[in-house]
Amino acid sequence: MTTPAISIIFFVVAAFLGALGQYLYKTGADLAGGSLSSYLLNWRLLAGVACYIAVMTLFVAAFRKGGALTVLYPIYASTFIWAAVLAFAFQSIPIRPVNVAGMGMLVIGMFLMGK
């Protein structure tokens, strides 16, 4: 079974949105005061939820187009790479050589899983 390119694209976008959702959850949690309203009215937390809804929608769309789980789910592992890039870009959290090595292993693992 060949995985269509559109399914792969959907999963790449989903991986980025998943990382963005994680970032929004983190920054939203930093701003939350602990009351229920501080969670329910927190635009960052709500945007994080929206990201995860989009991720699930992209998953369904990708699977409807066809493709193997062993090809698509390893692509979603790139969420960890996107999260590090977002943390670096928006919070100046350094990406150290050991992090780059881990990212390289993720990419190699994604490639091998897709074989």
Biopython code that builds the backbone (N, CA, C, O; Angstrom):
import numpy as np
from Bio.PDB.StructureBuilder import StructureBuilder

atoms = [
    (1, "MET", "N", (0.842, -1.172, 0.000)),
    (1, "MET", "CA", (0.000, 0.000, 0.000)),
    (1, "MET", "C", (0.896, 1.247, 0.000)),
    (1, "MET", "O", (1.792, 1.377, 0.834)),
    (2, "THR", "N", (0.649, 2.128, -0.913)),
    (2, "THR", "CA", (1.398, 3.372, -1.015)),
    (2, "THR", "C", (0.654, 4.473, -0.268)),
    (2, "THR", "O", (-0.561, 4.622, -0.401)),
    (3, "THR", "N", (1.389, 5.222, 0.502)),
    (3, "THR", "CA", (0.793, 6.327, 1.261)),
    (3, "THR", "C", (0.767, 7.572, 0.382)),
    (3, "THR", "O", (1.812, 8.013, -0.097)),
    (4, "PRO", "N", (-0.418, 8.143, 0.167)),
    (4, "PRO", "CA", (-0.498, 9.344, -0.671)),
    (4, "PRO", "C", (0.253, 10.523, -0.050)),
    (4, "PRO", "O", (0.330, 10.656, 1.172)),
    (5, "ALA", "N", (0.797, 11.363, -0.908)),
    (5, "ALA", "CA", (1.544, 12.535, -0.446)),
    (5, "ALA", "C", (0.672, 13.448, 0.411)),
    (5, "ALA", "O", (1.157, 14.039, 1.376)),
    (6, "ILE", "N", (-0.604, 13.567, 0.067)),
    (6, "ILE", "CA", (-1.480, 14.458, 0.841)),
    (6, "ILE", "C", (-1.630, 13.964, 2.278)),
    (6, "ILE", "O", (-1.733, 14.772, 3.201)),
    (7, "SER", "N", (-1.642, 12.657, 2.475)),
    (7, "SER", "CA", (-1.720, 12.110, 3.838)),
    (7, "SER", "C", (-0.459, 12.460, 4.628)),
    (7, "SER", "O", (-0.528, 12.792, 5.811)),
    (8, "ILE", "N", (0.673, 12.382, 3.969)),
    (8, "ILE", "CA", (1.933, 12.740, 4.623)),
    (8, "ILE", "C", (1.940, 14.225, 4.967)),
    (8, "ILE", "O", (2.354, 14.606, 6.062)),
    (9, "ILE", "N", (1.485, 15.061, 4.044)),
    (9, "ILE", "CA", (1.420, 16.501, 4.294)),
    (9, "ILE", "C", (0.499, 16.794, 5.470)),
    (9, "ILE", "O", (0.824, 17.615, 6.327)),
    (10, "PHE", "N", (-0.658, 16.121, 5.513)),
    (10, "PHE", "CA", (-1.587, 16.310, 6.632)),
    (10, "PHE", "C", (-0.906, 15.988, 7.955)),
    (10, "PHE", "O", (-1.106, 16.696, 8.941)),
    (11, "PHE", "N", (-0.101, 14.921, 7.988)),
    (11, "PHE", "CA", (0.558, 14.539, 9.238)),
    (11, "PHE", "C", (1.690, 15.492, 9.605)),
    (11, "PHE", "O", (1.931, 15.728, 10.789)),
    (12, "VAL", "N", (2.385, 16.041, 8.622)),
    (12, "VAL", "CA", (3.422, 17.038, 8.917)),
    (12, "VAL", "C", (2.777, 18.282, 9.532)),
    (12, "VAL", "O", (3.272, 18.827, 10.519)),
    (13, "VAL", "N", (1.667, 18.720, 8.937)),
    (13, "VAL", "CA", (0.950, 19.882, 9.483)),
    (13, "VAL", "C", (0.425, 19.558, 10.880)),
    (13, "VAL", "O", (0.502, 20.390, 11.784)),
    (14, "ALA", "N", (-0.110, 18.345, 11.055)),
    (14, "ALA", "CA", (-0.613, 17.934, 12.367)),
    (14, "ALA", "C", (0.510, 17.926, 13.407)),
    (14, "ALA", "O", (0.290, 18.305, 14.557)),
    (15, "ALA", "N", (1.697, 17.503, 13.015)),
    (15, "ALA", "CA", (2.830, 17.489, 13.943)),
    (15, "ALA", "C", (3.178, 18.908, 14.389)),
    (15, "ALA", "O", (3.444, 19.147, 15.567)),
    (16, "PHE", "N", (3.174, 19.848, 13.441)),
    (16, "PHE", "CA", (3.455, 21.234, 13.805)),
    (16, "PHE", "C", (2.364, 21.780, 14.719)),
    (16, "PHE", "O", (2.662, 22.427, 15.724)),
    (17, "LEU", "N", (1.103, 21.525, 14.376)),
    (17, "LEU", "CA", (0.000, 22.013, 15.209)),
    (17, "LEU", "C", (0.011, 21.368, 16.594)),
    (17, "LEU", "O", (-0.349, 22.011, 17.580)),
    (18, "GLY", "N", (0.422, 20.106, 16.674)),
    (18, "GLY", "CA", (0.540, 19.444, 17.967)),
    (18, "GLY", "C", (1.588, 20.124, 18.839)),
    (18, "GLY", "O", (1.380, 20.316, 20.037)),
    (19, "ALA", "N", (2.718, 20.489, 18.231)),
    (19, "ALA", "CA", (3.763, 21.197, 18.981)),
    (19, "ALA", "C", (3.300, 22.591, 19.375)),
    (19, "ALA", "O", (3.572, 23.051, 20.484)),
    (20, "LEU", "N", (2.600, 23.263, 18.468)),
    (20, "LEU", "CA", (2.070, 24.587, 18.777)),
    (20, "LEU", "C", (1.057, 24.497, 19.919)),
    (20, "LEU", "O", (1.031, 25.358, 20.798)),
    (21, "GLY", "N", (0.232, 23.463, 19.902)),
    (21, "GLY", "CA", (-0.719, 23.253, 20.999)),
    (21, "GLY", "C", (-0.006, 23.050, 22.324)),
    (21, "GLY", "O", (-0.438, 23.582, 23.347)),
    (22, "GLN", "N", (1.076, 22.289, 22.319)),
    (22, "GLN", "CA", (1.853, 22.081, 23.540)),
    (22, "GLN", "C", (2.436, 23.399, 24.041)),
    (22, "GLN", "O", (2.407, 23.688, 25.237)),
    (23, "TYR", "N", (2.963, 24.190, 23.117)),
    (23, "TYR", "CA", (3.518, 25.496, 23.483)),
    (23, "TYR", "C", (2.434, 26.398, 24.077)),
    (23, "TYR", "O", (2.660, 27.077, 25.079)),
    (24, "LEU", "N", (1.271, 26.396, 23.455)),
    (24, "LEU", "CA", (0.173, 27.229, 23.955)),
    (24, "LEU", "C", (-0.310, 26.743, 25.320)),
    (24, "LEU", "O", (-0.654, 27.557, 26.177)),
    (25, "TYR", "N", (-0.340, 25.430, 25.529)),
    (25, "TYR", "CA", (-0.708, 24.906, 26.852)),
    (25, "TYR", "C", (0.297, 25.376, 27.906)),
    (25, "TYR", "O", (-0.086, 25.783, 29.002)),
    (26, "LYS", "N", (1.582, 25.315, 27.562)),
    (26, "LYS", "CA", (2.629, 25.714, 28.508)),
    (26, "LYS", "C", (2.512, 27.193, 28.858)),
    (26, "LYS", "O", (2.503, 27.562, 30.033)),
    (27, "THR", "N", (2.423, 28.039, 27.828)),
    (27, "THR", "CA", (2.366, 29.474, 28.095)),
    (27, "THR", "C", (1.028, 29.869, 28.720)),
    (27, "THR", "O", (0.964, 30.809, 29.511)),
    (28, "GLY", "N", (-0.030, 29.156, 28.366)),
    (28, "GLY", "CA", (-1.332, 29.418, 28.990)),
    (28, "GLY", "C", (-1.337, 29.014, 30.446)),
    (28, "GLY", "O", (-1.907, 29.713, 31.284)),
    (29, "ALA", "N", (-0.712, 27.897, 30.758)),
    (29, "ALA", "CA", (-0.639, 27.445, 32.147)),
    (29, "ALA", "C", (0.180, 28.414, 32.995)),
    (29, "ALA", "O", (-0.120, 28.630, 34.169)),
    (30, "ASP", "N", (1.214, 28.996, 32.390)),
    (30, "ASP", "CA", (2.027, 29.984, 33.113)),
    (30, "ASP", "C", (1.208, 31.206, 33.499)),
    (30, "ASP", "O", (1.490, 31.842, 34.514)),
    (31, "LEU", "N", (0.199, 31.543, 32.704)),
    (31, "LEU", "CA", (-0.628, 32.728, 32.955)),
    (31, "LEU", "C", (-1.860, 32.443, 33.807)),
    (31, "LEU", "O", (-2.462, 33.364, 34.358)),
    (32, "ALA", "N", (-2.235, 31.172, 33.917)),
    (32, "ALA", "CA", (-3.449, 30.811, 34.651)),
    (32, "ALA", "C", (-3.251, 31.043, 36.145)),
    (32, "ALA", "O", (-2.174, 30.808, 36.693)),
    (33, "GLY", "N", (-4.316, 31.508, 36.785)),
    (33, "GLY", "CA", (-4.223, 31.813, 38.206)),
    (33, "GLY", "C", (-4.670, 30.683, 39.109)),
    (33, "GLY", "O", (-4.456, 30.753, 40.320)),
    (34, "GLY", "N", (-5.268, 29.674, 38.580)),
    (34, "GLY", "CA", (-5.721, 28.557, 39.398)),
    (34, "GLY", "C", (-7.228, 28.477, 39.519)),
    (34, "GLY", "O", (-7.760, 27.428, 39.883)),
    (35, "SER", "N", (-7.927, 29.560, 39.221)),
    (35, "SER", "CA", (-9.393, 29.520, 39.276)),
    (35, "SER", "C", (-9.926, 28.923, 37.975)),
    (35, "SER", "O", (-9.242, 28.931, 36.952)),
    (36, "LEU", "N", (-11.126, 28.419, 38.023)),
    (36, "LEU", "CA", (-11.745, 27.827, 36.843)),
    (36, "LEU", "C", (-11.832, 28.845, 35.708)),
    (36, "LEU", "O", (-11.579, 28.507, 34.551)),
    (37, "SER", "N", (-12.185, 30.075, 36.028)),
    (37, "SER", "CA", (-12.301, 31.096, 34.987)),
    (37, "SER", "C", (-10.947, 31.425, 34.357)),
    (37, "SER", "O", (-10.884, 31.786, 33.182)),
    (38, "SER", "N", (-9.860, 31.303, 35.132)),
    (38, "SER", "CA", (-8.540, 31.594, 34.566)),
    (38, "SER", "C", (-8.139, 30.545, 33.528)),
    (38, "SER", "O", (-7.272, 30.793, 32.690)),
    (39, "TYR", "N", (-8.772, 29.378, 33.589)),
    (39, "TYR", "CA", (-8.540, 28.348, 32.579)),
    (39, "TYR", "C", (-9.512, 28.505, 31.414)),
    (39, "TYR", "O", (-9.110, 28.443, 30.252)),
    (40, "LEU", "N", (-10.767, 28.703, 31.721)),
    (40, "LEU", "CA", (-11.798, 28.756, 30.682)),
    (40, "LEU", "C", (-11.730, 30.018, 29.832)),
    (40, "LEU", "O", (-12.175, 30.014, 28.684)),
    (41, "LEU", "N", (-11.187, 31.086, 30.374)),
    (41, "LEU", "CA", (-11.113, 32.342, 29.636)),
    (41, "LEU", "C", (-9.698, 32.646, 29.141)),
    (41, "LEU", "O", (-9.421, 33.761, 28.699)),
    (42, "ASN", "N", (-8.824, 31.681, 29.214)),
    (42, "ASN", "CA", (-7.427, 31.843, 28.829)),
    (42, "ASN", "C", (-7.295, 31.548, 27.334)),
    (42, "ASN", "O", (-7.428, 30.401, 26.907)),
    (43, "TRP", "N", (-7.034, 32.588, 26.547)),
    (43, "TRP", "CA", (-7.022, 32.410, 25.094)),
    (43, "TRP", "C", (-5.941, 31.436, 24.641)),
    (43, "TRP", "O", (-6.123, 30.744, 23.638)),
    (44, "ARG", "N", (-4.833, 31.367, 25.348)),
    (44, "ARG", "CA", (-3.765, 30.444, 24.954)),
    (44, "ARG", "C", (-4.181, 28.996, 25.167)),
    (44, "ARG", "O", (-3.919, 28.143, 24.318)),
    (45, "LEU", "N", (-4.820, 28.715, 26.284)),
    (45, "LEU", "CA", (-5.307, 27.358, 26.513)),
    (45, "LEU", "C", (-6.370, 26.987, 25.488)),
    (45, "LEU", "O", (-6.379, 25.868, 24.975)),
    (46, "LEU", "N", (-7.262, 27.921, 25.192)),
    (46, "LEU", "CA", (-8.307, 27.660, 24.195)),
    (46, "LEU", "C", (-7.702, 27.449, 22.807)),
    (46, "LEU", "O", (-8.163, 26.590, 22.056)),
    (47, "ALA", "N", (-6.681, 28.222, 22.465)),
    (47, "ALA", "CA", (-6.006, 28.036, 21.181)),
    (47, "ALA", "C", (-5.289, 26.686, 21.141)),
    (47, "ALA", "O", (-5.236, 26.044, 20.091)),
    (48, "GLY", "N", (-4.740, 26.253, 22.274)),
    (48, "GLY", "CA", (-4.123, 24.927, 22.349)),
    (48, "GLY", "C", (-5.139, 23.827, 22.093)),
    (48, "GLY", "O", (-4.861, 22.868, 21.373)),
    (49, "VAL", "N", (-6.318, 23.970, 22.688)),
    (49, "VAL", "CA", (-7.397, 23.001, 22.444)),
    (49, "VAL", "C", (-7.758, 22.992, 20.960)),
    (49, "VAL", "O", (-7.952, 21.928, 20.372)),
    (50, "ALA", "N", (-7.849, 24.179, 20.354)),
    (50, "ALA", "CA", (-8.170, 24.277, 18.928)),
    (50, "ALA", "C", (-7.103, 23.575, 18.079)),
    (50, "ALA", "O", (-7.423, 22.922, 17.086)),
    (51, "CYS", "N", (-5.845, 23.715, 18.475)),
    (51, "CYS", "CA", (-4.772, 23.020, 17.756)),
    (51, "CYS", "C", (-4.971, 21.511, 17.808)),
    (51, "CYS", "O", (-4.805, 20.824, 16.800)),
    (52, "TYR", "N", (-5.324, 20.997, 18.976)),
    (52, "TYR", "CA", (-5.505, 19.553, 19.100)),
    (52, "TYR", "C", (-6.745, 19.062, 18.356)),
    (52, "TYR", "O", (-6.754, 17.938, 17.855)),
    (53, "ILE", "N", (-7.773, 19.872, 18.278)),
    (53, "ILE", "CA", (-8.934, 19.514, 17.458)),
    (53, "ILE", "C", (-8.515, 19.456, 15.990)),
    (53, "ILE", "O", (-8.917, 18.553, 15.258)),
    (54, "ALA", "N", (-7.708, 20.422, 15.569)),
    (54, "ALA", "CA", (-7.204, 20.423, 14.192)),
    (54, "ALA", "C", (-6.332, 19.198, 13.928)),
    (54, "ALA", "O", (-6.402, 18.611, 12.848)),
    (55, "VAL", "N", (-5.514, 18.808, 14.899)),
    (55, "VAL", "CA", (-4.670, 17.617, 14.752)),
    (55, "VAL", "C", (-5.543, 16.389, 14.505)),
    (55, "VAL", "O", (-5.284, 15.619, 13.580)),
    (56, "MET", "N", (-6.561, 16.205, 15.317)),
    (56, "MET", "CA", (-7.432, 15.032, 15.150)),
    (56, "MET", "C", (-8.170, 15.076, 13.809)),
    (56, "MET", "O", (-8.364, 14.040, 13.174)),
    (57, "THR", "N", (-8.576, 16.261, 13.384)),
    (57, "THR", "CA", (-9.242, 16.408, 12.090)),
    (57, "THR", "C", (-8.287, 16.036, 10.956)),
    (57, "THR", "O", (-8.680, 15.360, 10.005)),
    (58, "LEU", "N", (-7.049, 16.472, 11.057)),
    (58, "LEU", "CA", (-6.055, 16.125, 10.041)),
    (58, "LEU", "C", (-5.751, 14.628, 10.044)),
    (58, "LEU", "O", (-5.549, 14.036, 8.984)),
    (59, "PHE", "N", (-5.718, 14.016, 11.218)),
    (59, "PHE", "CA", (-5.529, 12.560, 11.290)),
    (59, "PHE", "C", (-6.626, 11.843, 10.510)),
    (59, "PHE", "O", (-6.348, 10.976, 9.682)),
    (60, "VAL", "N", (-7.868, 12.214, 10.783)),
    (60, "VAL", "CA", (-9.000, 11.555, 10.115)),
    (60, "VAL", "C", (-8.918, 11.788, 8.608)),
    (60, "VAL", "O", (-9.099, 10.855, 7.826)),
    (61, "ALA", "N", (-8.648, 13.013, 8.202)),
    (61, "ALA", "CA", (-8.553, 13.321, 6.772)),
    (61, "ALA", "C", (-7.433, 12.520, 6.110)),
    (61, "ALA", "O", (-7.599, 12.006, 5.003)),
    (62, "ALA", "N", (-6.300, 12.417, 6.789)),
    (62, "ALA", "CA", (-5.164, 11.671, 6.235)),
    (62, "ALA", "C", (-5.500, 10.190, 6.090)),
    (62, "ALA", "O", (-5.167, 9.573, 5.078)),
    (63, "PHE", "N", (-6.152, 9.624, 7.090)),
    (63, "PHE", "CA", (-6.494, 8.204, 7.020)),
    (63, "PHE", "C", (-7.556, 7.941, 5.957)),
    (63, "PHE", "O", (-7.551, 6.882, 5.330)),
    (64, "ARG", "N", (-8.454, 8.877, 5.751)),
    (64, "ARG", "CA", (-9.475, 8.708, 4.709)),
    (64, "ARG", "C", (-8.852, 8.711, 3.319)),
    (64, "ARG", "O", (-9.359, 8.066, 2.401)),
    (65, "LYS", "N", (-7.750, 9.442, 3.171)),
    (65, "LYS", "CA", (-7.054, 9.473, 1.873)),
    (65, "LYS", "C", (-6.242, 8.207, 1.649)),
    (65, "LYS", "O", (-5.845, 7.909, 0.523)),
    (66, "GLY", "N", (-5.998, 7.471, 2.707)),
    (66, "GLY", "CA", (-5.227, 6.230, 2.599)),
    (66, "GLY", "C", (-3.836, 6.388, 3.172)),
    (66, "GLY", "O", (-3.388, 7.497, 3.465)),
    (67, "GLY", "N", (-3.170, 5.281, 3.324)),
    (67, "GLY", "CA", (-1.812, 5.309, 3.844)),
    (67, "GLY", "C", (-1.648, 4.371, 5.020)),
    (67, "GLY", "O", (-2.607, 4.015, 5.705)),
    (68, "ALA", "N", (-0.432, 3.990, 5.228)),
    (68, "ALA", "CA", (-0.109, 3.022, 6.271)),
    (68, "ALA", "C", (0.176, 3.723, 7.593)),
    (68, "ALA", "O", (0.802, 4.782, 7.631)),
    (69, "LEU", "N", (-0.291, 3.114, 8.664)),
    (69, "LEU", "CA", (0.010, 3.643, 10.000)),
    (69, "LEU", "C", (1.513, 3.711, 10.243)),
    (69, "LEU", "O", (2.004, 4.640, 10.884)),
    (70, "THR", "N", (2.237, 2.723, 9.727)),
    (70, "THR", "CA", (3.677, 2.674, 9.956)),
    (70, "THR", "C", (4.412, 3.788, 9.217)),
    (70, "THR", "O", (5.566, 4.078, 9.533)),
    (71, "VAL", "N", (3.769, 4.410, 8.247)),
    (71, "VAL", "CA", (4.354, 5.555, 7.562)),
    (71, "VAL", "C", (3.920, 6.852, 8.244)),
    (71, "VAL", "O", (4.736, 7.745, 8.473)),
    (72, "LEU", "N", (2.632, 6.947, 8.565)),
    (72, "LEU", "CA", (2.088, 8.216, 9.045)),
    (72, "LEU", "C", (2.427, 8.528, 10.497)),
    (72, "LEU", "O", (2.818, 9.656, 10.794)),
    (73, "TYR", "N", (2.292, 7.577, 11.406)),
    (73, "TYR", "CA", (2.532, 7.896, 12.809)),
    (73, "TYR", "C", (3.978, 8.272, 13.116)),
    (73, "TYR", "O", (4.192, 9.154, 13.948)),
    (74, "PRO", "N", (4.973, 7.661, 12.498)),
    (74, "PRO", "CA", (6.340, 8.142, 12.760)),
    (74, "PRO", "C", (6.545, 9.607, 12.357)),
    (74, "PRO", "O", (7.365, 10.303, 12.954)),
    (75, "ILE", "N", (5.810, 10.070, 11.357)),
    (75, "ILE", "CA", (5.910, 11.475, 10.955)),
    (75, "ILE", "C", (5.445, 12.370, 12.106)),
    (75, "ILE", "O", (5.998, 13.447, 12.325)),
    (76, "TYR", "N", (4.436, 11.920, 12.829)),
    (76, "TYR", "CA", (3.931, 12.713, 13.945)),
    (76, "TYR", "C", (4.973, 12.848, 15.063)),
    (76, "TYR", "O", (4.889, 13.759, 15.886)),
    (77, "ALA", "N", (5.937, 11.952, 15.087)),
    (77, "ALA", "CA", (7.007, 12.049, 16.091)),
    (77, "ALA", "C", (7.827, 13.319, 15.908)),
    (77, "ALA", "O", (8.536, 13.737, 16.823)),
    (78, "SER", "N", (7.735, 13.938, 14.730)),
    (78, "SER", "CA", (8.461, 15.195, 14.522)),
    (78, "SER", "C", (7.891, 16.322, 15.386)),
    (78, "SER", "O", (8.458, 17.414, 15.429)),
    (79, "THR", "N", (6.775, 16.066, 16.074)),
    (79, "THR", "CA", (6.224, 17.032, 17.023)),
    (79, "THR", "C", (7.291, 17.468, 18.023)),
    (79, "THR", "O", (7.347, 18.640, 18.395)),
    (80, "PHE", "N", (8.131, 16.543, 18.459)),
    (80, "PHE", "CA", (9.172, 16.856, 19.437)),
    (80, "PHE", "C", (10.191, 17.834, 18.858)),
    (80, "PHE", "O", (10.706, 18.693, 19.573)),
    (81, "ILE", "N", (10.477, 17.703, 17.583)),
    (81, "ILE", "CA", (11.406, 18.625, 16.926)),
    (81, "ILE", "C", (10.763, 20.005, 16.813)),
    (81, "ILE", "O", (11.388, 21.018, 17.126)),
    (82, "TRP", "N", (9.503, 20.033, 16.361)),
    (82, "TRP", "CA", (8.789, 21.316, 16.250)),
    (82, "TRP", "C", (8.694, 22.011, 17.606)),
    (82, "TRP", "O", (8.833, 23.232, 17.689)),
    (83, "ALA", "N", (8.460, 21.247, 18.661)),
    (83, "ALA", "CA", (8.352, 21.840, 20.006)),
    (83, "ALA", "C", (9.667, 22.510, 20.403)),
    (83, "ALA", "O", (9.662, 23.601, 20.973)),
    (84, "ALA", "N", (10.774, 21.867, 20.107)),
    (84, "ALA", "CA", (12.079, 22.459, 20.428)),
    (84, "ALA", "C", (12.319, 23.729, 19.618)),
    (84, "ALA", "O", (12.857, 24.708, 20.137)),
    (85, "VAL", "N", (11.923, 23.712, 18.354)),
    (85, "VAL", "CA", (12.096, 24.897, 17.504)),
    (85, "VAL", "C", (11.235, 26.053, 18.009)),
    (85, "VAL", "O", (11.697, 27.193, 18.068)),
    (86, "LEU", "N", (9.978, 25.760, 18.377)),
    (86, "LEU", "CA", (9.098, 26.803, 18.912)),
    (86, "LEU", "C", (9.635, 27.362, 20.230)),
    (86, "LEU", "O", (9.601, 28.573, 20.448)),
    (87, "ALA", "N", (10.130, 26.490, 21.107)),
    (87, "ALA", "CA", (10.682, 26.941, 22.387)),
    (87, "ALA", "C", (11.906, 27.830, 22.166)),
    (87, "ALA", "O", (12.114, 28.812, 22.879)),
    (88, "PHE", "N", (12.702, 27.471, 21.177)),
    (88, "PHE", "CA", (13.873, 28.295, 20.855)),
    (88, "PHE", "C", (13.441, 29.647, 20.282)),
    (88, "PHE", "O", (13.966, 30.690, 20.671)),
    (89, "ALA", "N", (12.481, 29.617, 19.355)),
    (89, "ALA", "CA", (12.064, 30.837, 18.667)),
    (89, "ALA", "C", (11.349, 31.821, 19.590)),
    (89, "ALA", "O", (11.565, 33.029, 19.505)),
    (90, "PHE", "N", (10.500, 31.302, 20.468)),
    (90, "PHE", "CA", (9.650, 32.190, 21.262)),
    (90, "PHE", "C", (10.102, 32.382, 22.709)),
    (90, "PHE", "O", (9.716, 33.358, 23.353)),
    (91, "GLN", "N", (10.919, 31.456, 23.228)),
    (91, "GLN", "CA", (11.354, 31.584, 24.612)),
    (91, "GLN", "C", (12.868, 31.536, 24.766)),
    (91, "GLN", "O", (13.383, 31.531, 25.884)),
    (92, "SER", "N", (13.569, 31.501, 23.661)),
    (92, "SER", "CA", (15.034, 31.471, 23.647)),
    (92, "SER", "C", (15.610, 30.295, 24.431)),
    (92, "SER", "O", (16.699, 30.396, 24.996)),
    (93, "ILE", "N", (14.884, 29.188, 24.467)),
    (93, "ILE", "CA", (15.396, 27.980, 25.118)),
    (93, "ILE", "C", (16.402, 27.340, 24.156)),
    (93, "ILE", "O", (16.046, 27.000, 23.027)),
    (94, "PRO", "N", (17.640, 27.175, 24.589)),
    (94, "PRO", "CA", (18.672, 26.704, 23.659)),
    (94, "PRO", "C", (18.442, 25.266, 23.188)),
    (94, "PRO", "O", (17.915, 24.423, 23.913)),
    (95, "ILE", "N", (18.852, 25.028, 21.965)),
    (95, "ILE", "CA", (18.889, 23.670, 21.416)),
    (95, "ILE", "C", (20.356, 23.258, 21.427)),
    (95, "ILE", "O", (21.162, 23.747, 20.636)),
    (96, "ARG", "N", (20.682, 22.349, 22.340)),
    (96, "ARG", "CA", (22.063, 21.937, 22.543)),
    (96, "ARG", "C", (22.433, 20.801, 21.581)),
    (96, "ARG", "O", (21.551, 20.187, 20.979)),
    (97, "PRO", "N", (23.706, 20.526, 21.438)),
    (97, "PRO", "CA", (24.131, 19.440, 20.545)),
    (97, "PRO", "C", (23.472, 18.099, 20.878)),
    (97, "PRO", "O", (23.146, 17.329, 19.975)),
    (98, "VAL", "N", (23.278, 17.820, 22.152)),
    (98, "VAL", "CA", (22.626, 16.561, 22.520)),
    (98, "VAL", "C", (21.173, 16.542, 22.026)),
    (98, "VAL", "O", (20.656, 15.490, 21.652)),
    (99, "ASN", "N", (20.518, 17.711, 22.027)),
    (99, "ASN", "CA", (19.161, 17.809, 21.494)),
    (99, "ASN", "C", (19.151, 17.555, 19.988)),
    (99, "ASN", "O", (18.279, 16.856, 19.471)),
    (100, "VAL", "N", (20.125, 18.127, 19.298)),
    (100, "VAL", "CA", (20.228, 17.927, 17.847)),
    (100, "VAL", "C", (20.474, 16.451, 17.544)),
    (100, "VAL", "O", (19.916, 15.911, 16.589)),
    (101, "ALA", "N", (21.309, 15.797, 18.356)),
    (101, "ALA", "CA", (21.555, 14.363, 18.165)),
    (101, "ALA", "C", (20.260, 13.570, 18.347)),
    (101, "ALA", "O", (19.971, 12.656, 17.573)),
    (102, "GLY", "N", (19.482, 13.924, 19.373)),
    (102, "GLY", "CA", (18.204, 13.262, 19.583)),
    (102, "GLY", "C", (17.250, 13.488, 18.428)),
    (102, "GLY", "O", (16.531, 12.575, 18.022)),
    (103, "MET", "N", (17.240, 14.700, 17.896)),
    (103, "MET", "CA", (16.390, 15.005, 16.740)),
    (103, "MET", "C", (16.826, 14.179, 15.535)),
    (103, "MET", "O", (15.997, 13.671, 14.780)),
    (104, "GLY", "N", (18.131, 14.054, 15.367)),
    (104, "GLY", "CA", (18.644, 13.231, 14.268)),
    (104, "GLY", "C", (18.204, 11.784, 14.397)),
    (104, "GLY", "O", (17.845, 11.143, 13.409)),
    (105, "MET", "N", (18.235, 11.271, 15.624)),
    (105, "MET", "CA", (17.782, 9.894, 15.840)),
    (105, "MET", "C", (16.287, 9.755, 15.571)),
    (105, "MET", "O", (15.838, 8.730, 15.058)),
    (106, "LEU", "N", (15.518, 10.784, 15.915)),
    (106, "LEU", "CA", (14.088, 10.758, 15.600)),
    (106, "LEU", "C", (13.866, 10.675, 14.093)),
    (106, "LEU", "O", (13.050, 9.883, 13.621)),
    (107, "VAL", "N", (14.591, 11.493, 13.345)),
    (107, "VAL", "CA", (14.440, 11.498, 11.888)),
    (107, "VAL", "C", (14.848, 10.146, 11.308)),
    (107, "VAL", "O", (14.167, 9.614, 10.432)),
    (108, "ILE", "N", (15.950, 9.595, 11.791)),
    (108, "ILE", "CA", (16.372, 8.281, 11.312)),
    (108, "ILE", "C", (15.310, 7.232, 11.654)),
    (108, "ILE", "O", (14.983, 6.384, 10.824)),
    (109, "GLY", "N", (14.779, 7.291, 12.861)),
    (109, "GLY", "CA", (13.724, 6.352, 13.258)),
    (109, "GLY", "C", (12.475, 6.505, 12.421)),
    (109, "GLY", "O", (11.846, 5.509, 12.063)),
    (110, "MET", "N", (12.097, 7.745, 12.098)),
    (110, "MET", "CA", (10.925, 7.966, 11.256)),
    (110, "MET", "C", (11.159, 7.371, 9.873)),
    (110, "MET", "O", (10.269, 6.752, 9.289)),
    (111, "PHE", "N", (12.371, 7.569, 9.361)),
    (111, "PHE", "CA", (12.702, 7.011, 8.055)),
    (111, "PHE", "C", (12.642, 5.485, 8.071)),
    (111, "PHE", "O", (12.064, 4.871, 7.173)),
    (112, "LEU", "N", (13.238, 4.881, 9.091)),
    (112, "LEU", "CA", (13.260, 3.421, 9.164)),
    (112, "LEU", "C", (11.862, 2.827, 9.373)),
    (112, "LEU", "O", (11.548, 1.770, 8.826)),
    (113, "MET", "N", (11.025, 3.508, 10.165)),
    (113, "MET", "CA", (9.665, 3.031, 10.370)),
    (113, "MET", "C", (8.855, 3.072, 9.076)),
    (113, "MET", "O", (7.973, 2.240, 8.859)),
    (114, "GLY", "N", (9.161, 4.043, 8.222)),
    (114, "GLY", "CA", (8.444, 4.179, 6.961)),
    (114, "GLY", "C", (8.863, 3.181, 5.905)),
    (114, "GLY", "O", (8.214, 3.070, 4.865)),
    (115, "LYS", "N", (9.926, 2.463, 6.152)),
    (115, "LYS", "CA", (10.419, 1.465, 5.189)),
    (115, "LYS", "C", (9.633, 0.189, 5.254)),
    (115, "LYS", "O", (9.918, -0.750, 4.512)),
]
sb = StructureBuilder()
sb.init_structure("model")
sb.init_model(0)
sb.init_chain("A")
sb.init_seg("    ")
for serial, (resi, resn, name, xyz) in enumerate(atoms, 1):
    if name == "N":
        sb.init_residue(resn, " ", resi, " ")
    sb.init_atom(name, np.array(xyz, "f"), 0.0, 1.0, " ", f" {name:<3s}", serial, name[0])
structure = sb.get_structure()
